[in-house]
Amino acid sequence: MERTSVKDVWELELHLFKHAVDHGVRPITAVGIGSWPKEPDPTYFCYYQPRLFLFQNRPSRADFWQLVAQTPWMDGIEKEYKAIIDANEWPMVASHKVSSSIRLRDGQGREVGTIHVRRQSVYQNKSYHVCSIFNDEIVAVCGQQPNDATKAVDAAENKLMERLAALDHPIGSNDIRDAIRGYLAEIGIAPRTRKAKVKR
């Protein structure tokens, strides 16, 4: 069996929470964009959104600012944090280490963020084609209206895609329909029927 090759990539994780510190509240990581309240809720300034970026090589300070410059939604970071970030150390990862972190402190000595750089392993594997199972193929085998067959196919989408990905030729509609028919036969549902029962 051929050995899977491995290469390194680098994560840069950015936590910036100056707004929380400015308002005297404890920073809280937000789960999603809409997961924190709107102003004037007193907890509004607690929340911040961490950011994670992937680099092919160790990211330098210059690499980070180049990323910020070419990313429109990050212009606020440059305006509010450039002086702070540039006044602090940059996380450097020596060849015998896997990560480095620094705490960002503003001119008053307050911790207003952190930057983490860490090495991760990426395993190089061969690509394979994943085809979509469109509604046309499902209707062609199972019929137009929702029924036991269409529900079973919807529930087995990953199973069917994995089987189709194993084929050694370009995948067409007939292959998809054959895979659907084969799967329905396995679980005891006849195509184009509303009342067939699954074998237990």
ChimeraX commands (.cxc) that place a marker at each C-alpha (Angstrom):
marker #1 position 0.00,0.00,0.00 radius 0.5
marker #1 position 1.38,3.40,-1.00 radius 0.5
marker #1 position 2.43,5.56,1.93 radius 0.5
marker #1 position 0.52,8.83,2.32 radius 0.5
marker #1 position 2.85,11.82,2.12 radius 0.5
marker #1 position 2.67,14.59,4.68 radius 0.5
marker #1 position 3.35,18.31,4.47 radius 0.5
marker #1 position 3.10,21.16,6.92 radius 0.5
marker #1 position 0.70,24.09,6.78 radius 0.5
marker #1 position 0.49,26.94,9.25 radius 0.5
marker #1 position -2.50,28.29,11.12 radius 0.5
marker #1 position -2.68,31.86,12.31 radius 0.5
marker #1 position -5.44,32.30,14.88 radius 0.5
marker #1 position -6.41,35.84,15.77 radius 0.5
marker #1 position -8.35,36.92,18.86 radius 0.5
marker #1 position -9.03,40.65,19.06 radius 0.5
marker #1 position -11.23,41.95,21.87 radius 0.5
marker #1 position -10.28,45.59,22.48 radius 0.5
marker #1 position -13.96,46.63,22.52 radius 0.5
marker #1 position -14.63,44.36,25.49 radius 0.5
marker #1 position -11.64,45.72,27.38 radius 0.5
marker #1 position -12.60,49.32,26.56 radius 0.5
marker #1 position -16.05,48.71,28.09 radius 0.5
marker #1 position -14.75,46.86,31.14 radius 0.5
marker #1 position -16.37,43.52,30.31 radius 0.5
marker #1 position -14.95,40.02,30.01 radius 0.5
marker #1 position -14.30,38.94,26.39 radius 0.5
marker #1 position -16.45,36.03,25.21 radius 0.5
marker #1 position -15.88,34.09,22.02 radius 0.5
marker #1 position -18.96,34.27,19.79 radius 0.5
marker #1 position -20.14,31.06,18.18 radius 0.5
marker #1 position -21.44,32.78,15.04 radius 0.5
marker #1 position -22.06,36.18,13.52 radius 0.5
marker #1 position -25.61,36.40,14.87 radius 0.5
marker #1 position -24.92,34.83,18.26 radius 0.5
marker #1 position -24.53,37.99,20.29 radius 0.5
marker #1 position -27.05,40.69,21.18 radius 0.5
marker #1 position -27.33,44.10,19.59 radius 0.5
marker #1 position -26.67,47.44,21.23 radius 0.5
marker #1 position -27.66,48.77,23.75 radius 0.5
marker #1 position -27.66,45.36,25.48 radius 0.5
marker #1 position -24.93,45.64,28.15 radius 0.5
marker #1 position -23.42,42.29,27.12 radius 0.5
marker #1 position -22.99,43.40,23.48 radius 0.5
marker #1 position -19.33,44.40,23.88 radius 0.5
marker #1 position -18.39,41.09,25.54 radius 0.5
marker #1 position -18.51,39.20,22.26 radius 0.5
marker #1 position -15.88,38.95,19.56 radius 0.5
marker #1 position -15.31,36.69,16.56 radius 0.5
marker #1 position -12.00,34.75,16.43 radius 0.5
marker #1 position -10.42,34.39,12.99 radius 0.5
marker #1 position -8.35,31.51,11.61 radius 0.5
marker #1 position -6.16,31.76,8.51 radius 0.5
marker #1 position -4.10,29.07,6.78 radius 0.5
marker #1 position -0.67,29.74,5.28 radius 0.5
marker #1 position 1.58,27.52,3.20 radius 0.5
marker #1 position 4.65,28.64,5.17 radius 0.5
marker #1 position 5.24,30.24,8.57 radius 0.5
marker #1 position 3.33,33.53,8.47 radius 0.5
marker #1 position 5.45,36.57,9.18 radius 0.5
marker #1 position 4.22,39.93,10.39 radius 0.5
marker #1 position 4.54,41.23,6.80 radius 0.5
marker #1 position 2.51,38.27,5.50 radius 0.5
marker #1 position -0.25,39.09,7.97 radius 0.5
marker #1 position -0.45,42.75,6.97 radius 0.5
marker #1 position -0.46,41.75,3.30 radius 0.5
marker #1 position -3.43,39.49,4.05 radius 0.5
marker #1 position -5.21,42.34,5.85 radius 0.5
marker #1 position -4.52,44.75,2.97 radius 0.5
marker #1 position -6.10,42.45,0.38 radius 0.5
marker #1 position -9.13,41.44,2.48 radius 0.5
marker #1 position -11.83,44.16,2.41 radius 0.5
marker #1 position -13.62,43.15,5.62 radius 0.5
marker #1 position -10.35,43.34,7.58 radius 0.5
marker #1 position -9.82,47.08,7.05 radius 0.5
marker #1 position -11.13,47.73,10.55 radius 0.5
marker #1 position -8.37,45.54,12.00 radius 0.5
marker #1 position -5.72,47.68,10.32 radius 0.5
marker #1 position -7.28,50.91,11.59 radius 0.5
marker #1 position -7.82,49.79,15.17 radius 0.5
marker #1 position -5.05,47.27,15.79 radius 0.5
marker #1 position -2.07,48.02,13.54 radius 0.5
marker #1 position -0.25,50.19,16.08 radius 0.5
marker #1 position -0.94,47.64,18.83 radius 0.5
marker #1 position 0.15,44.61,16.81 radius 0.5
marker #1 position 3.27,46.35,15.52 radius 0.5
marker #1 position 4.24,47.39,19.06 radius 0.5
marker #1 position 4.10,43.77,20.27 radius 0.5
marker #1 position 6.27,40.75,19.55 radius 0.5
marker #1 position 5.31,38.44,16.69 radius 0.5
marker #1 position 4.84,34.68,17.38 radius 0.5
marker #1 position 7.86,32.86,15.93 radius 0.5
marker #1 position 7.96,29.06,15.62 radius 0.5
marker #1 position 11.41,27.48,15.65 radius 0.5
marker #1 position 11.97,24.30,13.63 radius 0.5
marker #1 position 11.87,22.10,16.73 radius 0.5
marker #1 position 8.54,23.56,17.94 radius 0.5
marker #1 position 4.98,23.35,16.67 radius 0.5
marker #1 position 3.44,26.57,17.94 radius 0.5
marker #1 position 3.93,30.00,19.45 radius 0.5
marker #1 position 1.53,32.48,21.01 radius 0.5
marker #1 position 1.73,36.10,22.07 radius 0.5
marker #1 position -0.59,38.33,24.08 radius 0.5
marker #1 position -1.33,41.69,22.52 radius 0.5
marker #1 position -1.06,44.57,24.99 radius 0.5
marker #1 position -2.05,48.13,24.24 radius 0.5
marker #1 position -0.23,51.27,25.37 radius 0.5
marker #1 position -1.86,51.01,28.81 radius 0.5
marker #1 position -0.64,47.44,29.30 radius 0.5
marker #1 position -4.12,45.93,28.89 radius 0.5
marker #1 position -4.43,42.58,27.13 radius 0.5
marker #1 position -6.60,43.29,24.08 radius 0.5
marker #1 position -5.98,40.17,22.01 radius 0.5
marker #1 position -3.83,37.15,21.25 radius 0.5
marker #1 position -2.13,35.74,18.15 radius 0.5
marker #1 position -1.39,32.03,17.85 radius 0.5
marker #1 position 0.71,30.44,15.11 radius 0.5
marker #1 position 0.80,26.66,14.93 radius 0.5
marker #1 position 2.03,24.00,12.54 radius 0.5
marker #1 position -0.43,21.40,11.31 radius 0.5
marker #1 position 0.11,18.28,9.22 radius 0.5
marker #1 position -1.73,17.90,5.93 radius 0.5
marker #1 position -1.88,14.40,4.49 radius 0.5
marker #1 position -1.55,14.32,0.70 radius 0.5
marker #1 position -4.02,11.90,-0.83 radius 0.5
marker #1 position -5.32,11.20,-4.30 radius 0.5
marker #1 position -8.34,13.14,-5.40 radius 0.5
marker #1 position -11.59,11.45,-6.36 radius 0.5
marker #1 position -14.72,12.75,-8.03 radius 0.5
marker #1 position -17.86,13.28,-5.98 radius 0.5
marker #1 position -20.99,13.59,-8.10 radius 0.5
marker #1 position -24.21,15.22,-7.03 radius 0.5
marker #1 position -27.39,13.16,-6.92 radius 0.5
marker #1 position -29.82,15.58,-8.47 radius 0.5
marker #1 position -33.57,15.46,-8.12 radius 0.5
marker #1 position -33.96,14.47,-11.80 radius 0.5
marker #1 position -32.23,11.13,-11.15 radius 0.5
marker #1 position -34.26,10.50,-8.01 radius 0.5
marker #1 position -37.55,11.30,-9.80 radius 0.5
marker #1 position -36.60,9.06,-12.73 radius 0.5
marker #1 position -36.28,6.07,-10.38 radius 0.5
marker #1 position -38.60,6.88,-7.48 radius 0.5
marker #1 position -41.37,8.93,-9.05 radius 0.5
marker #1 position -42.40,12.55,-8.74 radius 0.5
marker #1 position -44.13,12.59,-5.36 radius 0.5
marker #1 position -42.38,12.04,-2.01 radius 0.5
marker #1 position -42.64,8.37,-1.02 radius 0.5
marker #1 position -40.71,5.66,0.80 radius 0.5
marker #1 position -38.22,5.39,-2.04 radius 0.5
marker #1 position -37.43,9.12,-2.28 radius 0.5
marker #1 position -37.06,9.35,1.51 radius 0.5
marker #1 position -34.71,6.38,1.55 radius 0.5
marker #1 position -32.56,7.87,-1.22 radius 0.5
marker #1 position -32.39,11.24,0.53 radius 0.5
marker #1 position -31.30,9.55,3.75 radius 0.5
marker #1 position -28.61,7.52,1.95 radius 0.5
marker #1 position -27.06,10.37,-0.06 radius 0.5
marker #1 position -23.55,9.93,1.38 radius 0.5
marker #1 position -23.67,6.16,0.94 radius 0.5
marker #1 position -24.69,6.52,-2.71 radius 0.5
marker #1 position -22.06,9.19,-3.44 radius 0.5
marker #1 position -19.33,7.02,-1.91 radius 0.5
marker #1 position -20.32,4.07,-4.09 radius 0.5
marker #1 position -20.37,6.22,-7.21 radius 0.5
marker #1 position -16.98,7.73,-6.34 radius 0.5
marker #1 position -15.49,4.22,-6.43 radius 0.5
marker #1 position -16.39,3.75,-10.11 radius 0.5
marker #1 position -13.43,3.81,-12.49 radius 0.5
marker #1 position -15.10,5.75,-15.30 radius 0.5
marker #1 position -16.79,9.14,-15.77 radius 0.5
marker #1 position -20.12,9.08,-13.93 radius 0.5
marker #1 position -23.32,9.72,-15.87 radius 0.5
marker #1 position -27.02,9.78,-15.12 radius 0.5
marker #1 position -27.38,6.05,-15.83 radius 0.5
marker #1 position -24.74,5.25,-13.21 radius 0.5
marker #1 position -26.56,7.35,-10.64 radius 0.5
marker #1 position -29.92,5.76,-11.44 radius 0.5
marker #1 position -28.39,2.27,-11.30 radius 0.5
marker #1 position -26.89,3.07,-7.90 radius 0.5
marker #1 position -30.28,4.28,-6.63 radius 0.5
marker #1 position -32.05,1.16,-7.95 radius 0.5
marker #1 position -29.38,-1.10,-6.44 radius 0.5
marker #1 position -29.66,0.56,-3.05 radius 0.5
marker #1 position -33.46,0.40,-3.04 radius 0.5
marker #1 position -33.28,-3.30,-3.92 radius 0.5
marker #1 position -30.91,-3.86,-0.97 radius 0.5
marker #1 position -33.31,-2.33,1.53 radius 0.5
marker #1 position -36.42,-3.89,0.01 radius 0.5
marker #1 position -38.12,-0.88,-1.53 radius 0.5
marker #1 position -39.45,-1.13,-5.05 radius 0.5
marker #1 position -38.89,1.93,-7.27 radius 0.5
marker #1 position -41.87,4.16,-8.15 radius 0.5
marker #1 position -44.06,3.02,-5.24 radius 0.5
marker #1 position -45.59,4.82,-2.26 radius 0.5
marker #1 position -46.54,1.79,-0.16 radius 0.5
marker #1 position -43.60,-0.58,-0.32 radius 0.5
marker #1 position -42.27,-1.50,3.09 radius 0.5
marker #1 position -38.64,-1.75,4.16 radius 0.5
marker #1 position -37.56,-5.28,5.05 radius 0.5
marker #1 position -36.59,-5.60,8.71 radius 0.5
marker link #1:1,2 radius 0.2
marker link #1:2,3 radius 0.2
marker link #1:3,4 radius 0.2
marker link #1:4,5 radius 0.2
marker link #1:5,6 radius 0.2
marker link #1:6,7 radius 0.2
marker link #1:7,8 radius 0.2
marker link #1:8,9 radius 0.2
marker link #1:9,10 radius 0.2
marker link #1:10,11 radius 0.2
marker link #1:11,12 radius 0.2
marker link #1:12,13 radius 0.2
marker link #1:13,14 radius 0.2
marker link #1:14,15 radius 0.2
marker link #1:15,16 radius 0.2
marker link #1:16,17 radius 0.2
marker link #1:17,18 radius 0.2
marker link #1:18,19 radius 0.2
marker link #1:19,20 radius 0.2
marker link #1:20,21 radius 0.2
marker link #1:21,22 radius 0.2
marker link #1:22,23 radius 0.2
marker link #1:23,24 radius 0.2
marker link #1:24,25 radius 0.2
marker link #1:25,26 radius 0.2
marker link #1:26,27 radius 0.2
marker link #1:27,28 radius 0.2
marker link #1:28,29 radius 0.2
marker link #1:29,30 radius 0.2
marker link #1:30,31 radius 0.2
marker link #1:31,32 radius 0.2
marker link #1:32,33 radius 0.2
marker link #1:33,34 radius 0.2
marker link #1:34,35 radius 0.2
marker link #1:35,36 radius 0.2
marker link #1:36,37 radius 0.2
marker link #1:37,38 radius 0.2
marker link #1:38,39 radius 0.2
marker link #1:39,40 radius 0.2
marker link #1:40,41 radius 0.2
marker link #1:41,42 radius 0.2
marker link #1:42,43 radius 0.2
marker link #1:43,44 radius 0.2
marker link #1:44,45 radius 0.2
marker link #1:45,46 radius 0.2
marker link #1:46,47 radius 0.2
marker link #1:47,48 radius 0.2
marker link #1:48,49 radius 0.2
marker link #1:49,50 radius 0.2
marker link #1:50,51 radius 0.2
marker link #1:51,52 radius 0.2
marker link #1:52,53 radius 0.2
marker link #1:53,54 radius 0.2
marker link #1:54,55 radius 0.2
marker link #1:55,56 radius 0.2
marker link #1:56,57 radius 0.2
marker link #1:57,58 radius 0.2
marker link #1:58,59 radius 0.2
marker link #1:59,60 radius 0.2
marker link #1:60,61 radius 0.2
marker link #1:61,62 radius 0.2
marker link #1:62,63 radius 0.2
marker link #1:63,64 radius 0.2
marker link #1:64,65 radius 0.2
marker link #1:65,66 radius 0.2
marker link #1:66,67 radius 0.2
marker link #1:67,68 radius 0.2
marker link #1:68,69 radius 0.2
marker link #1:69,70 radius 0.2
marker link #1:70,71 radius 0.2
marker link #1:71,72 radius 0.2
marker link #1:72,73 radius 0.2
marker link #1:73,74 radius 0.2
marker link #1:74,75 radius 0.2
marker link #1:75,76 radius 0.2
marker link #1:76,77 radius 0.2
marker link #1:77,78 radius 0.2
marker link #1:78,79 radius 0.2
marker link #1:79,80 radius 0.2
marker link #1:80,81 radius 0.2
marker link #1:81,82 radius 0.2
marker link #1:82,83 radius 0.2
marker link #1:83,84 radius 0.2
marker link #1:84,85 radius 0.2
marker link #1:85,86 radius 0.2
marker link #1:86,87 radius 0.2
marker link #1:87,88 radius 0.2
marker link #1:88,89 radius 0.2
marker link #1:89,90 radius 0.2
marker link #1:90,91 radius 0.2
marker link #1:91,92 radius 0.2
marker link #1:92,93 radius 0.2
marker link #1:93,94 radius 0.2
marker link #1:94,95 radius 0.2
marker link #1:95,96 radius 0.2
marker link #1:96,97 radius 0.2
marker link #1:97,98 radius 0.2
marker link #1:98,99 radius 0.2
marker link #1:99,100 radius 0.2
marker link #1:100,101 radius 0.2
marker link #1:101,102 radius 0.2
marker link #1:102,103 radius 0.2
marker link #1:103,104 radius 0.2
marker link #1:104,105 radius 0.2
marker link #1:105,106 radius 0.2
marker link #1:106,107 radius 0.2
marker link #1:107,108 radius 0.2
marker link #1:108,109 radius 0.2
marker link #1:109,110 radius 0.2
marker link #1:110,111 radius 0.2
marker link #1:111,112 radius 0.2
marker link #1:112,113 radius 0.2
marker link #1:113,114 radius 0.2
marker link #1:114,115 radius 0.2
marker link #1:115,116 radius 0.2
marker link #1:116,117 radius 0.2
marker link #1:117,118 radius 0.2
marker link #1:118,119 radius 0.2
marker link #1:119,120 radius 0.2
marker link #1:120,121 radius 0.2
marker link #1:121,122 radius 0.2
marker link #1:122,123 radius 0.2
marker link #1:123,124 radius 0.2
marker link #1:124,125 radius 0.2
marker link #1:125,126 radius 0.2
marker link #1:126,127 radius 0.2
marker link #1:127,128 radius 0.2
marker link #1:128,129 radius 0.2
marker link #1:129,130 radius 0.2
marker link #1:130,131 radius 0.2
marker link #1:131,132 radius 0.2
marker link #1:132,133 radius 0.2
marker link #1:133,134 radius 0.2
marker link #1:134,135 radius 0.2
marker link #1:135,136 radius 0.2
marker link #1:136,137 radius 0.2
marker link #1:137,138 radius 0.2
marker link #1:138,139 radius 0.2
marker link #1:139,140 radius 0.2
marker link #1:140,141 radius 0.2
marker link #1:141,142 radius 0.2
marker link #1:142,143 radius 0.2
marker link #1:143,144 radius 0.2
marker link #1:144,145 radius 0.2
marker link #1:145,146 radius 0.2
marker link #1:146,147 radius 0.2
marker link #1:147,148 radius 0.2
marker link #1:148,149 radius 0.2
marker link #1:149,150 radius 0.2
marker link #1:150,151 radius 0.2
marker link #1:151,152 radius 0.2
marker link #1:152,153 radius 0.2
marker link #1:153,154 radius 0.2
marker link #1:154,155 radius 0.2
marker link #1:155,156 radius 0.2
marker link #1:156,157 radius 0.2
marker link #1:157,158 radius 0.2
marker link #1:158,159 radius 0.2
marker link #1:159,160 radius 0.2
marker link #1:160,161 radius 0.2
marker link #1:161,162 radius 0.2
marker link #1:162,163 radius 0.2
marker link #1:163,164 radius 0.2
marker link #1:164,165 radius 0.2
marker link #1:165,166 radius 0.2
marker link #1:166,167 radius 0.2
marker link #1:167,168 radius 0.2
marker link #1:168,169 radius 0.2
marker link #1:169,170 radius 0.2
marker link #1:170,171 radius 0.2
marker link #1:171,172 radius 0.2
marker link #1:172,173 radius 0.2
marker link #1:173,174 radius 0.2
marker link #1:174,175 radius 0.2
marker link #1:175,176 radius 0.2
marker link #1:176,177 radius 0.2
marker link #1:177,178 radius 0.2
marker link #1:178,179 radius 0.2
marker link #1:179,180 radius 0.2
marker link #1:180,181 radius 0.2
marker link #1:181,182 radius 0.2
marker link #1:182,183 radius 0.2
marker link #1:183,184 radius 0.2
marker link #1:184,185 radius 0.2
marker link #1:185,186 radius 0.2
marker link #1:186,187 radius 0.2
marker link #1:187,188 radius 0.2
marker link #1:188,189 radius 0.2
marker link #1:189,190 radius 0.2
marker link #1:190,191 radius 0.2
marker link #1:191,192 radius 0.2
marker link #1:192,193 radius 0.2
marker link #1:193,194 radius 0.2
marker link #1:194,195 radius 0.2
marker link #1:195,196 radius 0.2
marker link #1:196,197 radius 0.2
marker link #1:197,198 radius 0.2
marker link #1:198,199 radius 0.2
marker link #1:199,200 radius 0.2
view
